[in-house]
Amino acid sequence: VVGPFLKPDEKDKNVMPYEMASYVQEHTELMAISRVGGDLDLLKRLIASGFPVVVEKGTFLRDLTGVVSWMGHYQVVTGYDDAEEEFITQDSFVKADHPVSFVDMIKGWRAFNYAYLVIFPPEKEGEVIALLGPDADEMINYQNAALKASNEIYGLEGIDQYFAWFNRGSSLVNLQDYAGAAAAYDESFAIYPTIPEAERPWRMMWYQTGPYFAYFYAQRYYDVLYLADGTLSAMQGDQNLEESYYWRAMAKAALGDTSGAIADYRTSLKYHPGFGPAIYQLQLLGVENP
């Protein structure tokens, strides 16, 4: 039912939390709130009050080629057991009522800045807002998430520290501190080569586009080009990642390569028909029929 809206191209590599929230708001009678910086206590409070939570995590799964590697994954958290120190999740890739330990939840969830989505009936909005507390306010939520990432950075190492720096960058992007975000992403990417090759989250830019925002608005256009080229060249099979083409187009346009930008915007629309940002930028460039 939701597939044609969320993934017009069935081979699309990712669906963002905001896209799922938009579907809920525009096509159902329910409401949705998407936030970052969650923790285990928040999950428990929401679940105990009758609100399942969608969490975005990093995990190691076997892909279609038979290789086990890191990728993004969603789970719906529906219960918890303090005695066993585990959550009960609904996982379409594994099974229903799939147990996930508290430790594994944190480790996987960190990869996506502890992002979560709560879907609820309109009459329950006040209850959800109360459960979220200060994090119900979007800007306060980003501030709290940036602080959480900063506090984690120096207590972690390896891939976990990589994620912590990345999370700080993502939260600063949402606070429009693009220079600070770019510096945080620089630290994250500097750690990446030190991670054992089999453990590297090489699909990271499929799911989180914060570095594009940070480098572009910090006027580091060549870094945007380098990142987009690297992301697309590392893909196996179809290079169907509309966001990477979009941001490469933005950088090309900023550098004066208008024809290259138009080509990339059109490729972005090839893989995601109706992709609003690409249509808007083409119209700005005078392309009448994007």
C-alpha positions as CSV (number, residue, x, y, z in Angstrom):
1,V,0.0,0.0,0.0
2,V,2.7,2.5,1.0
3,G,5.3,1.3,-1.5
4,P,4.2,3.4,-4.5
5,F,4.4,6.5,-2.4
6,L,7.6,5.8,-0.5
7,K,9.5,4.0,-3.3
8,P,8.4,5.0,-6.8
9,D,11.4,3.1,-8.0
10,E,11.3,-0.3,-6.4
11,K,15.1,-0.4,-6.4
12,D,15.4,2.8,-4.4
13,K,18.0,2.1,-1.7
14,N,16.4,4.0,1.2
15,V,13.3,5.5,2.7
16,M,13.9,8.4,5.0
17,P,12.0,8.8,8.4
18,Y,10.5,12.1,7.2
19,E,9.1,10.3,4.1
20,M,7.3,7.8,6.3
21,A,6.0,10.6,8.5
22,S,4.8,12.5,5.4
23,Y,2.9,9.4,4.2
24,V,1.2,9.1,7.6
25,Q,0.2,12.8,7.6
26,E,-0.9,13.0,4.0
27,H,-2.6,9.6,3.4
28,T,-4.0,8.4,6.7
29,E,-6.1,9.7,9.6
30,L,-3.1,9.3,12.0
31,M,-0.3,11.6,13.1
32,A,3.4,11.0,13.2
33,I,6.4,12.6,15.0
34,S,10.0,11.9,13.9
35,R,12.8,12.7,16.3
36,V,16.4,11.8,17.0
37,G,18.5,11.3,20.1
38,G,16.2,8.7,21.7
39,D,17.2,6.4,24.5
40,L,16.1,3.2,26.1
41,D,14.0,4.9,28.8
42,L,12.1,6.8,26.2
43,L,11.3,3.6,24.2
44,K,10.0,2.0,27.4
45,R,7.8,5.0,28.3
46,L,6.3,5.1,24.9
47,I,5.7,1.3,24.7
48,A,4.3,1.2,28.2
49,S,1.8,3.9,27.2
50,G,0.6,1.9,24.2
51,F,2.7,3.6,21.4
52,P,4.9,1.3,19.3
53,V,8.1,3.0,18.0
54,V,9.8,2.7,14.7
55,V,13.6,2.8,15.1
56,E,16.2,3.1,12.4
57,K,19.3,1.1,13.0
58,G,22.5,-0.1,11.5
59,T,23.0,-3.9,11.3
60,F,25.0,-6.6,9.6
61,L,22.8,-8.6,7.2
62,R,23.5,-10.9,4.3
63,D,22.8,-9.1,1.0
64,L,21.5,-10.5,-2.3
65,T,25.1,-11.5,-3.2
66,G,25.5,-13.6,-0.1
67,V,27.9,-11.2,1.6
68,V,27.3,-10.1,5.2
69,S,27.8,-6.3,5.4
70,W,26.6,-3.3,7.2
71,M,23.3,-1.7,6.1
72,G,20.4,0.4,7.5
73,H,17.3,-1.3,8.8
74,Y,14.0,-0.4,10.4
75,Q,12.4,-2.3,13.3
76,V,9.1,-1.7,15.1
77,V,9.6,-1.9,18.9
78,T,6.5,-3.2,20.6
79,G,7.5,-4.5,24.0
80,Y,10.3,-4.9,26.5
81,D,11.4,-7.2,29.3
82,D,13.6,-5.7,32.0
83,A,14.4,-9.0,33.5
84,E,15.8,-10.3,30.2
85,E,17.1,-6.9,29.3
86,E,15.7,-7.0,25.8
87,F,13.1,-5.4,23.6
88,I,10.5,-7.2,21.5
89,T,10.6,-6.0,17.9
90,Q,8.7,-6.7,14.7
91,D,11.3,-7.3,12.0
92,S,10.2,-8.0,8.4
93,F,13.6,-9.3,7.5
94,V,14.0,-11.7,10.5
95,K,10.7,-12.6,12.2
96,A,7.8,-11.4,14.3
97,D,8.5,-10.8,18.0
98,H,12.2,-10.7,17.4
99,P,14.1,-10.1,20.7
100,V,16.9,-7.5,20.7
101,S,19.0,-7.0,23.7
102,F,19.3,-3.5,25.3
103,V,23.0,-3.5,24.4
104,D,22.4,-4.4,20.8
105,M,19.6,-1.8,20.5
106,I,21.9,1.0,21.6
107,K,24.8,-0.2,19.4
108,G,22.6,-0.4,16.2
109,W,20.5,2.6,17.0
110,R,23.6,4.8,17.4
111,A,24.3,4.5,13.7
112,F,21.3,6.6,12.9
113,N,21.5,9.3,15.6
114,Y,19.0,7.3,17.7
115,A,16.2,8.2,15.2
116,Y,12.6,7.2,16.0
117,L,9.1,7.6,14.6
118,V,5.9,7.5,16.7
119,I,2.6,7.1,14.9
120,F,-0.6,7.8,16.8
121,P,-4.3,8.9,16.6
122,P,-4.9,12.7,16.7
123,E,-6.7,12.4,20.1
124,K,-3.5,11.0,21.6
125,E,-1.2,13.9,20.5
126,G,-1.1,15.5,24.0
127,E,-0.1,12.2,25.6
128,V,2.7,11.7,23.1
129,I,3.9,15.3,23.5
130,A,4.0,14.8,27.3
131,L,6.0,11.5,27.0
132,L,8.5,13.2,24.7
133,G,9.0,16.1,27.2
134,P,11.4,18.8,26.0
135,D,12.2,16.7,22.9
136,A,8.7,17.4,21.5
137,D,10.2,20.7,20.4
138,E,12.1,20.0,17.3
139,M,15.0,22.5,17.8
140,I,15.5,21.5,21.4
141,N,15.5,17.9,20.3
142,Y,18.4,18.6,17.8
143,Q,20.3,20.5,20.6
144,N,19.9,17.6,23.0
145,A,20.9,15.1,20.3
146,A,24.0,17.2,19.5
147,L,25.0,17.2,23.1
148,K,24.4,13.5,23.4
149,A,26.7,12.8,20.5
150,S,29.3,15.2,21.9
151,N,29.2,13.3,25.2
152,E,29.6,10.0,23.5
153,I,32.5,10.9,21.2
154,Y,35.3,10.7,23.8
155,G,34.1,7.6,25.5
156,L,33.9,5.5,22.3
157,E,36.3,4.2,19.7
158,G,36.3,2.7,16.3
159,I,33.1,2.5,14.4
160,D,31.1,3.7,17.4
161,Q,33.1,6.9,17.6
162,Y,32.7,7.3,13.8
163,F,28.9,7.2,14.4
164,A,29.1,9.6,17.3
165,W,31.0,12.2,15.2
166,F,28.6,11.7,12.3
167,N,25.6,12.1,14.7
168,R,27.0,15.4,16.0
169,G,27.3,16.6,12.4
170,S,23.8,15.6,11.5
171,S,22.3,17.4,14.5
172,L,24.3,20.5,13.8
173,V,23.0,20.4,10.2
174,N,19.5,20.5,11.5
175,L,20.5,23.5,13.7
176,Q,22.0,25.2,10.6
177,D,25.5,25.2,12.0
178,Y,27.0,24.1,8.7
179,A,30.6,24.9,9.5
180,G,30.4,23.0,12.8
181,A,28.7,20.1,11.1
182,A,31.3,20.0,8.3
183,A,34.0,19.9,11.0
184,A,32.3,17.0,12.8
185,Y,31.8,15.1,9.6
186,D,35.5,15.6,8.8
187,E,36.4,13.9,12.1
188,S,34.0,11.1,11.3
189,F,35.4,10.5,7.9
190,A,39.0,10.6,9.2
191,I,38.1,7.6,11.5
192,Y,36.5,5.6,8.7
193,P,39.8,4.2,7.2
194,T,40.8,2.8,10.6
195,I,37.7,0.6,10.8
196,P,38.3,-3.0,9.7
197,E,37.2,-3.2,6.1
198,A,34.6,-5.9,6.7
199,E,33.0,-3.7,9.4
200,R,32.9,-0.4,7.5
201,P,29.5,1.2,7.0
202,W,30.1,1.8,3.3
203,R,26.4,2.4,2.6
204,M,26.2,5.3,5.1
205,M,25.5,7.9,2.5
206,W,22.6,5.9,1.1
207,Y,20.7,6.7,4.3
208,Q,21.9,9.9,5.7
209,T,22.6,13.0,3.6
210,G,23.7,15.4,6.2
211,P,27.2,15.7,4.9
212,Y,25.9,17.0,1.6
213,F,24.0,19.8,3.4
214,A,27.0,20.6,5.6
215,Y,29.6,20.8,2.9
216,F,27.4,22.6,0.4
217,Y,26.3,25.3,2.7
218,A,29.8,25.7,4.0
219,Q,30.7,26.3,0.4
220,R,32.9,23.3,0.1
221,Y,31.5,22.3,-3.3
222,Y,34.4,20.1,-4.3
223,D,33.9,18.0,-1.2
224,V,30.2,17.6,-2.2
225,L,31.4,16.4,-5.7
226,Y,33.9,14.0,-4.1
227,L,31.4,12.6,-1.7
228,A,28.7,12.1,-4.3
229,D,31.1,10.5,-6.8
230,G,32.4,8.2,-4.2
231,T,29.0,7.2,-3.0
232,L,27.7,6.4,-6.5
233,S,30.8,4.6,-7.6
234,A,30.7,2.3,-4.6
235,M,27.2,1.1,-5.3
236,Q,26.7,-2.4,-6.7
237,G,24.4,-2.5,-9.7
238,D,22.1,0.4,-10.4
239,Q,23.4,3.7,-9.1
240,N,19.8,4.7,-8.2
241,L,20.3,7.2,-5.4
242,E,18.4,10.4,-6.2
243,E,19.9,12.4,-3.3
244,S,23.5,11.9,-4.5
245,Y,22.6,13.1,-8.0
246,Y,20.7,16.0,-6.6
247,W,23.6,17.2,-4.4
248,R,26.1,16.6,-7.1
249,A,23.9,18.8,-9.3
250,M,23.8,21.5,-6.6
251,A,27.5,21.6,-6.4
252,K,28.0,21.6,-10.2
253,A,25.5,24.5,-10.4
254,A,27.4,26.4,-7.7
255,L,30.6,25.9,-9.6
256,G,29.1,27.1,-12.9
257,D,28.6,23.8,-14.6
258,T,25.0,24.4,-15.5
259,S,24.7,21.6,-18.2
260,G,26.2,19.1,-15.8
261,A,23.8,20.2,-13.1
262,I,20.8,19.8,-15.4
263,A,21.9,16.3,-16.4
264,D,22.2,15.2,-12.7
265,Y,18.9,16.8,-11.7
266,R,17.2,14.8,-14.5
267,T,18.9,11.6,-13.4
268,S,17.7,12.2,-9.9
269,L,14.1,12.4,-11.3
270,K,14.7,9.3,-13.4
271,Y,15.2,7.4,-10.2
272,H,12.6,9.3,-8.1
273,P,9.8,10.6,-10.4
274,G,8.3,13.7,-8.9
275,F,11.3,14.4,-6.6
276,G,10.3,18.0,-5.6
277,P,13.7,19.5,-4.9
278,A,15.1,18.4,-8.3
279,I,12.0,19.8,-10.1
280,Y,12.3,23.1,-8.2
281,Q,16.0,23.5,-9.1
282,L,15.4,22.7,-12.8
283,Q,12.7,25.3,-12.9
284,L,15.1,27.9,-11.4
285,L,17.5,27.0,-14.2
286,G,14.7,27.7,-16.7
287,V,14.0,24.1,-17.7
288,E,10.3,24.1,-18.5
289,N,9.7,20.4,-18.7
290,P,11.8,18.7,-16.0
